[in-house]
């Protein structure tokens, strides 16, 4: 069991060192608690948590690293991670001593994204609210890394704790004593597909699912890779299969160690359940705090205080997902949660004080900004657009952005604006995937006017009603003609081409529009009235009205 505090640099190096991280220079023991993870971007404004461990993605060369170390010292960062190996690393020792910012190297081939995820996992406990420290079997509750190290000590072999999909949840130290496949698994945080297929072919997983004892796995052979034999044990809570623990062996386990391994699996189950329960509780707590903050009531200031968002302007982002037709509701819910978590990671990297929570079908983000300025609003749009670009089109996600809220009392207005913008994006009125309410304000008003027309069961009136009735009786396409002419700003050639008729035919129909509808096409007010009514309503087969873009089979107007 580790003797280092869970948020200390020494603990990070103990859990992730030798496999992922090397301390090049600095005193890990002298560093205080790590406040969070930051990602360096030389082309953007930097916002790091207090006492951050900063990931220097793309930072190379001693001069560039020296400059970054000095700038990080000014904001109180704890450590900087750069890609290893670092040429001329010895030249950086005086700079580290001068700044007090430790310098670490990320192993070649390791993923920055996986490192960020693992660091956040290690530092996650106690981020929201106050959680009283508990222990299970002498190990801090839910601390799977500490538990992996304890089991490795009992077995005298490096171990990994994996979930049901063979993703690495935690691993012990001494992984350098294992083999290349184990190192590859840890770097990717996932057992490689080639070994998963091999285990499936040999019935390893089938045996693991049904066995109450240890499962011995001979040394796998894939190409020229040399691997050690494994022994695995299932982790269960009653009938539920939670995951497994795997040990890479250089020598067989003694009967005493086999018994200890089986007993350890029961303890792992308790920790995994506690970790899951803790995560669920934290998500619920964060959702409650974000909800309270968005309501803008008496508890808003206190909720923002617990989220670390007091006394600064912010705006609300609303992330929504369009489910595919006949898509499994459970899958849609899981996709919303996945995107909400991904948005939280993305925003935290850009603005560490951001908070995200899934409330119903929408994930809301509180995103701090410097103030109600055009650059601040534009930056929020760019951050949201970058996120949607990374998630791809398959997710069917949209983000609406509200107005800047300079104080807690105005957060509810920002949320309402974000919801209104999101609705416009869902409606298909614009081809955008992200928009602020200021960009789509008129479209939002039109949607709300349509709602009013539906609620009032409004029917067509005036010239448009007469045209619709004539079309229903004579199939004359007069409403279509009027719409095309108005959309083309009176350009007959363009309008006729849009409805695929000859210009002379179109001119004849346009004269009939004026005659049948008793509509003065030269009157600006009459044209505006017709344009507005056409935007607000559509026509069903009987000449009645329905909201634009709705299914005519379900219209009530």
C-alpha positions in Angstrom: 0.0 0.0 0.0 1.2 3.5 -0.9 2.4 5.9 1.8 2.1 8.9 -0.4 -0.9 11.2 -0.5 -3.3 10.3 -3.4 -2.9 13.7 -5.1 0.9 14.1 -4.7 3.5 14.0 -7.5 5.2 11.1 -5.6 2.0 9.1 -5.8 1.6 9.8 -9.5 5.2 8.6 -10.2 4.6 5.6 -8.0 1.5 4.5 -9.9 2.5 5.6 -13.5 6.3 5.7 -13.3 8.6 3.4 -15.2 5.8 2.4 -17.5 4.5 5.9 -18.5 6.5 8.6 -16.8 10.1 9.3 -15.8 11.2 12.1 -13.5 14.0 13.9 -15.3 14.6 16.7 -12.8 12.9 18.0 -9.6 12.0 16.9 -6.2 8.7 14.9 -6.2 8.6 14.7 -2.4 8.8 18.5 -2.0 5.9 19.2 -4.4 2.5 19.7 -2.7 -0.8 18.3 -3.8 -1.6 18.4 -7.5 -4.6 20.6 -8.2 -5.5 19.2 -11.6 -4.4 18.5 -15.2 -3.7 21.2 -17.8 -2.8 20.9 -21.5 -0.4 23.5 -22.9 -1.5 25.1 -26.2 0.9 27.8 -27.5 -1.8 29.2 -29.8 -4.5 29.8 -27.2 -5.0 31.6 -23.9 -3.9 29.4 -21.0 -6.0 28.6 -17.9 -4.5 26.0 -15.6 -5.8 24.7 -12.2 -3.8 25.7 -9.2 -0.7 23.5 -8.7 -1.4 21.8 -12.1 0.5 19.1 -13.8 0.8 20.4 -17.3 1.0 18.2 -20.4 3.4 19.9 -22.9 2.0 18.3 -26.1 4.3 19.1 -29.0 6.9 20.9 -26.8 10.4 20.0 -28.0 13.9 21.3 -27.5 15.6 22.6 -24.4 15.0 26.3 -25.2 11.2 25.8 -25.7 11.0 23.6 -22.6 13.0 26.2 -20.6 10.6 29.0 -21.6 7.6 26.9 -20.7 9.0 26.0 -17.3 9.6 29.6 -16.4 6.1 30.6 -17.6 4.5 27.8 -15.6 6.4 28.8 -12.5 4.7 32.2 -12.7 1.2 30.5 -12.5 2.3 28.1 -9.7 2.3 24.9 -11.7 3.7 21.8 -10.0 5.1 19.8 -12.9 5.6 19.7 -16.7 5.4 16.6 -18.8 7.1 16.5 -22.2 7.5 13.7 -24.7 10.6 11.6 -24.1 13.4 11.1 -24.7 14.6 14.7 -24.2 17.9 15.5 -26.0 20.1 17.6 -23.8 18.0 17.0 -20.7 20.9 17.7 -18.4 20.9 21.3 -19.5 17.4 21.7 -18.0 18.4 20.8 -14.5 19.4 24.4 -13.5 16.1 25.7 -14.9 14.1 23.2 -12.9 16.0 24.1 -9.8 15.4 27.8 -10.5 11.6 27.5 -11.1 10.7 24.6 -8.8 8.6 23.0 -11.5 9.4 19.3 -11.8 10.1 18.0 -15.3 8.8 14.6 -16.4 9.1 12.6 -19.6 6.3 10.6 -21.2 7.4 7.3 -22.6 7.7 7.1 -26.4 4.6 5.5 -27.9 2.3 6.3 -24.9 -0.9 8.3 -25.7 -1.3 11.8 -24.3 -5.1 11.2 -24.2 -4.6 8.1 -22.1 -2.1 9.8 -19.8 -4.6 12.7 -19.2 -7.4 10.2 -18.5 -5.2 8.2 -16.0 -4.1 11.4 -14.3 -7.6 12.6 -13.9 -8.6 9.2 -12.5 -5.9 9.4 -9.9 -6.8 12.9 -9.0 -10.5 12.6 -9.1 -11.4 11.7 -5.5 -12.7 14.7 -3.6 -13.1 17.0 -6.6 -16.7 17.8 -5.7 -18.1 18.1 -2.2 -16.4 16.7 0.8 -15.9 12.9 0.9 -14.8 11.3 4.1 -11.8 9.0 3.5 -12.7 5.3 4.0 -10.7 2.1 3.7 -11.5 -1.4 2.5 -9.1 -4.1 3.5 -6.6 -1.4 4.6 -6.6 0.3 1.2 -8.3 3.7 0.5 -11.8 3.0 -0.7 -12.0 2.9 -4.5 -8.2 3.4 -5.0 -7.6 0.6 -7.5 -4.0 1.6 -8.1 -3.2 1.2 -4.5 -5.0 -2.2 -4.5 -3.1 -3.3 -7.6 0.2 -2.6 -5.9 -0.9 -4.4 -2.7 -1.9 -7.5 -4.7 1.4 -7.4 -6.7 3.3 -7.4 -3.4 1.3 -10.5 -2.2 2.0 -12.3 -5.5 5.5 -11.0 -6.2 4.3 -10.3 -9.8 3.0 -7.3 -11.7 -0.8 -7.2 -12.0 -3.5 -5.3 -13.9 -7.1 -4.8 -12.9 -9.4 -4.9 -16.0 -13.1 -4.2 -16.6 -15.5 -6.5 -18.5 -14.2 -5.2 -21.8 -10.5 -5.8 -21.0 -9.8 -2.1 -20.5 -7.1 -1.4 -17.9 -8.6 0.3 -14.9 -5.4 0.2 -12.8 -2.0 -1.5 -12.8 0.7 -2.1 -10.2 4.3 -1.0 -10.3 7.1 -3.3 -11.6 5.5 -3.6 -15.1 9.0 -3.5 -16.5 9.3 -7.1 -15.1 6.5 -8.2 -17.4 6.6 -8.4 -21.2 5.9 -6.3 -24.3 2.2 -7.3 -24.6 1.6 -6.1 -21.0 3.4 -2.8 -21.6 1.4 -2.3 -24.9 -1.8 -2.9 -22.9 -0.9 -0.3 -20.3 0.1 2.3 -22.9 -3.2 1.9 -24.8 -5.1 1.2 -21.5 -6.7 -1.7 -23.4 -5.5 -5.3 -24.0 -4.5 -5.5 -27.7 -7.1 -7.0 -30.1 -4.6 -9.7 -31.2 -4.4 -11.1 -27.7 -8.1 -10.8 -27.1 -8.8 -12.9 -30.2 -6.2 -15.4 -29.0 -7.8 -15.7 -25.6 -11.3 -16.1 -27.1 -10.0 -18.8 -29.5 -8.5 -20.7 -26.5 -11.7 -20.3 -24.4 -9.9 -18.2 -21.7 -12.8 -15.7 -21.3 -15.4 -18.5 -21.3 -13.5 -20.2 -18.5 -13.1 -16.9 -16.7 -16.8 -16.2 -16.8 -17.8 -19.5 -15.4 -15.0 -20.4 -13.0 -14.8 -19.5 -9.3 -11.1 -20.3 -9.2 -7.9 -19.2 -10.9 -7.6 -19.4 -14.7 -4.1 -20.3 -15.8 -3.2 -19.0 -19.3 -0.1 -20.4 -21.0 2.3 -17.9 -22.5 0.5 -16.5 -25.6 2.4 -16.6 -28.9 1.7 -14.0 -31.5 4.4 -13.6 -34.2 7.8 -13.1 -32.7 6.5 -11.5 -29.5 7.7 -13.2 -26.3 5.2 -13.2 -23.5 4.9 -14.6 -20.0 2.2 -17.0 -18.8 -0.7 -15.4 -17.0 -3.0 -16.3 -14.2 -6.3 -14.5 -13.9 -9.3 -14.4 -11.6 -12.8 -13.1 -12.1 -14.1 -10.3 -10.0 -17.8 -10.7 -9.1 -20.5 -9.2 -7.0 -23.0 -11.9 -6.6 -23.8 -13.1 -10.2 -22.6 -9.9 -11.8 -19.2 -10.1 -13.6 -17.4 -6.9 -12.9 -14.0 -7.6 -14.4 -10.8 -9.5 -13.7 -7.3 -9.3 -12.2 -4.4 -10.6 -14.2 -0.8 -11.4 -13.0 2.2 -11.9 -15.4 4.3 -14.7 -13.9 7.9 -15.5 -14.2 7.5 -18.4 -11.8 4.4 -20.4 -10.7 2.4 -19.2 -7.7 2.7 -21.1 -4.5 -0.5 -22.5 -3.0 -0.4 -19.8 -0.3 -0.2 -17.1 -3.0 -3.0 -18.7 -5.1 -5.2 -18.6 -2.0 -4.2 -14.9 -1.4 -5.1 -14.1 -5.1 -8.6 -15.6 -4.7 -9.2 -13.7 -1.5 -7.8 -10.5 -3.1 -10.4 -10.8 -5.9 -13.2 -10.4 -3.4 -11.6 -7.2 -2.1 -11.2 -5.9 -5.7 -15.0 -6.5 -6.1 -15.7 -4.3 -3.0 -13.5 -1.6 -4.3 -14.9 -1.7 -7.8 -18.4 -1.4 -6.4 -17.4 1.4 -4.1 -15.6 3.1 -7.0 -18.8 2.8 -9.2 -21.0 3.9 -6.4 -18.7 6.9 -5.7 -18.7 7.8 -9.3 -22.5 7.6 -9.5 -22.8 9.7 -6.4 -20.3 12.3 -7.6 -22.2 12.5 -10.9 -25.5 13.0 -9.1 -23.9 15.6 -6.8 -22.4 17.5 -9.7 -25.7 17.4 -11.5 -27.5 18.7 -8.4 -25.0 21.5 -8.0 -25.2 22.5 -11.7 -29.0 22.4 -11.6 -29.0 24.6 -8.5 -26.6 27.0 -10.1 -28.7 27.3 -13.3 -31.9 28.0 -11.4 -30.2 31.2 -10.1 -32.0 31.1 -6.8 -30.8 31.6 -3.2 -28.6 28.4 -3.3 -26.9 29.3 -6.6 -24.0 31.1 -5.0 -23.3 28.2 -2.6 -23.5 25.7 -5.5 -21.1 27.7 -7.6 -18.8 27.9 -4.6 -18.7 24.1 -4.3 -18.0 23.9 -8.0 -15.2 26.5 -7.7 -17.0 29.0 -10.0 -17.7 32.0 -7.7 -17.3 35.6 -8.7 -16.6 35.3 -12.5 -18.7 35.7 -15.6 -19.7 32.5 -17.4 -22.0 31.3 -20.1 -24.1 28.1 -20.5 -23.6 25.5 -23.2 -26.3 23.0 -24.0 -25.3 19.8 -25.7 -28.1 17.7 -27.3 -28.1 14.5 -29.4 -30.5 13.6 -32.2 -31.3 9.9 -31.9 -31.5 7.9 -35.1 -35.0 6.5 -36.0 -35.8 3.3 -34.0 -32.6 3.6 -32.1 -32.5 1.7 -28.8 -33.3 4.2 -26.0 -30.7 2.6 -23.7 -28.1 3.2 -26.4 -29.2 6.8 -26.8 -28.9 7.4 -23.0 -25.4 5.8 -22.9 -24.4 8.0 -25.9 -25.6 11.1 -24.1 -23.6 10.2 -21.0 -20.5 9.4 -23.1 -20.7 12.8 -24.9 -21.3 14.6 -21.6 -18.2 13.0 -20.1 -16.2 13.8 -23.3 -17.4 17.4 -23.2 -16.3 17.7 -19.5 -12.8 16.4 -20.4 -12.6 18.8 -23.4 -13.7 21.9 -21.5 -11.5 21.1 -18.5 -8.5 21.0 -20.8 -9.4 24.5 -22.1 -10.9 26.0 -19.0 -10.2 23.9 -15.8 -13.0 25.6 -13.8 -15.7 24.4 -16.2 -18.5 22.1 -14.9 -20.7 19.7 -16.9 -23.7 17.7 -15.9 -26.3 15.7 -17.8 -29.8 16.9 -16.9 -32.4 14.8 -18.6 -31.7 14.7 -22.3 -29.3 17.7 -22.3 -25.8 18.1 -21.0 -25.2 21.6 -19.6 -21.8 23.1 -19.2 -20.9 26.2 -17.1 -18.1 27.8 -19.0 -16.2 30.7 -17.4 -15.3 33.5 -19.7 -13.2 36.7 -19.1 -16.3 38.9 -19.6 -19.1 39.8 -21.9 -16.9 40.6 -24.9 -17.0 39.6 -28.6 -13.6 37.7 -28.3 -14.9 35.8 -25.2 -18.1 34.8 -27.0 -16.2 33.8 -30.2 -13.8 31.7 -28.2 -16.7 29.8 -26.6 -18.1 29.1 -30.1 -14.7 27.9 -31.3 -14.2 25.6 -28.3 -17.7 24.0 -28.8 -17.0 23.7 -32.6 -13.7 22.0 -31.9 -15.4 19.5 -29.7 -18.0 18.6 -32.2 -15.4 18.3 -34.9 -13.5 15.8 -32.8 -16.6 13.7 -32.0 -17.5 13.4 -35.7 -20.9 13.5 -37.4 -22.0 10.1 -36.3 -23.0 11.3 -32.9 -25.6 13.7 -34.2 -24.7 16.2 -31.6 -25.4 19.9 -31.5 -24.4 22.7 -29.0 -26.4 25.8 -28.2 -24.7 28.7 -26.4 -26.4 31.2 -24.2 -25.6 34.8 -23.3 -22.8 35.7 -20.9 -24.0 35.7 -17.3 -22.0 38.3 -15.3 -23.5 37.1 -12.0 -25.3 34.0 -10.6 -28.8 35.6 -10.9 -28.5 35.7 -14.7 -27.4 32.1 -15.3 -31.0 31.0 -15.7 -31.3 33.5 -18.7 -28.1 32.1 -20.2 -29.5 28.6 -19.9 -32.8 29.6 -21.6 -30.7 31.1 -24.4 -28.7 28.0 -24.8 -31.9 25.9 -24.9 -33.4 28.2 -27.5 -30.3 28.0 -29.7 -30.2 24.2 -29.4 -33.8 24.0 -30.5 -33.1 26.0 -33.6 -30.2 23.6 -34.4 -32.5 20.6 -33.9 -35.2 22.1 -36.2 -32.9 22.1 -39.2 -33.4 25.8 -39.8 -29.7 26.2 -40.1 -26.9 23.8 -41.3 -24.8 24.7 -38.3 -24.0 22.2 -35.5 -23.1 24.9 -32.9 -24.6 28.4 -32.5 -25.1 31.1 -29.9 -28.6 32.5 -29.3 -27.4 35.8 -30.7 -26.7 34.1 -34.0 -30.1 32.4 -34.3 -32.3 34.8 -32.3 -34.8 35.5 -35.2 -35.1 31.7 -35.9 -35.8 31.1 -32.3 -38.5 33.7 -32.3 -40.1 32.1 -35.3 -40.2 28.7 -33.7 -41.9 30.2 -30.6 -44.4 32.0 -32.8 -45.2 28.7 -34.4 -45.8 27.2 -31.0 -48.3 30.0 -30.3 -50.0 29.4 -33.6 -50.4 25.7 -32.7 -51.6 26.5 -29.2 -54.2 28.9 -30.6 -55.2 26.4 -33.3 -54.8 29.3 -35.8 -56.0 28.8 -39.4 -54.9 30.5 -42.5 -56.4 33.9 -43.1 -56.5 36.6 -45.8 -54.7 36.2 -49.1 -52.9 33.0 -48.2 -56.1 31.3 -47.1 -57.7 32.2 -50.5 -54.7 30.9 -52.4 -54.6 27.6 -50.4 -58.3 27.0 -51.1 -57.9 27.7 -54.8 -54.9 25.3 -55.0 -56.9 22.6 -53.2 -59.7 22.8 -55.8 -57.7 23.4 -59.0 -54.2 22.1 -58.2 -52.8 25.5 -59.5 -49.6 25.7 -57.4 -50.3 29.4 -56.5 -48.9 29.1 -52.9 -45.8 27.5 -54.3 -45.4 30.3 -56.8 -45.8 33.0 -54.2 -43.2 31.3 -51.9 -40.7 31.0 -54.7 -41.1 34.6 -55.8 -40.7 35.9 -52.3 -37.7 33.7 -51.7 -36.1 35.0 -54.9 -36.7 38.7 -53.9 -39.0 39.1 -57.0 -36.5 37.7 -59.5 -38.8 35.8 -61.9 -36.0 34.0 -63.7 -34.5 32.6 -60.5 -37.9 31.8 -59.0 -39.2 30.0 -62.0 -36.0 27.9 -62.2 -36.4 26.9 -58.5 -39.9 25.4 -59.3 -38.9 24.1 -62.7 -41.4 26.0 -64.9 -40.9 28.3 -67.9 -40.6 32.0 -66.9 -43.7 32.9 -68.9 -45.7 30.2 -67.1 -44.4 31.6 -63.8 -45.5 35.1 -64.7 -49.0 33.9 -65.6 -49.2 32.1 -62.2 -47.9 35.2 -60.4 -50.7 37.3 -62.0 -53.2 34.7 -60.8 -51.7 34.9 -57.3 -52.5 38.7 -57.2 -56.0 38.1 -58.6 -57.1 35.1 -56.6 -55.4 36.1 -53.4 -56.4 39.7 -53.8 -52.8 40.5 -52.9 -51.0 43.7 -53.9 -47.4 42.4 -54.6 -46.1 46.0 -54.8 -47.1 46.6 -51.1 -44.1 46.0 -48.8 -46.5 45.3 -45.8 -48.5 42.8 -47.8 -45.3 41.0 -48.9 -43.9 40.9 -45.4 -47.3 39.5 -44.0 -47.2 36.8 -46.7 -43.6 35.9 -46.0 -44.1 35.7 -42.3 -47.2 33.5 -42.6 -45.4 31.2 -45.0 -42.5 30.9 -42.6 -44.8 30.2 -39.6 -47.1 27.6 -41.1 -47.2 24.9 -43.7 -50.2 23.5 -45.6 -51.8 20.1 -45.2 -53.9 18.4 -47.8 -57.1 20.0 -46.8 -55.8 23.5 -46.7 -55.5 23.7 -43.0 -52.4 24.8 -41.2 -49.6 23.0 -39.4 -46.3 24.1 -38.0 -43.5 24.2 -40.6 -41.4 21.0 -40.6 -43.9 18.8 -38.7 -45.5 15.5 -39.8 -48.8 16.3 -41.6 -50.2 13.0 -40.2 -49.9 14.3 -36.6 -50.9 18.0 -37.1 -53.8 19.3 -35.1 -54.3 22.7 -36.7 
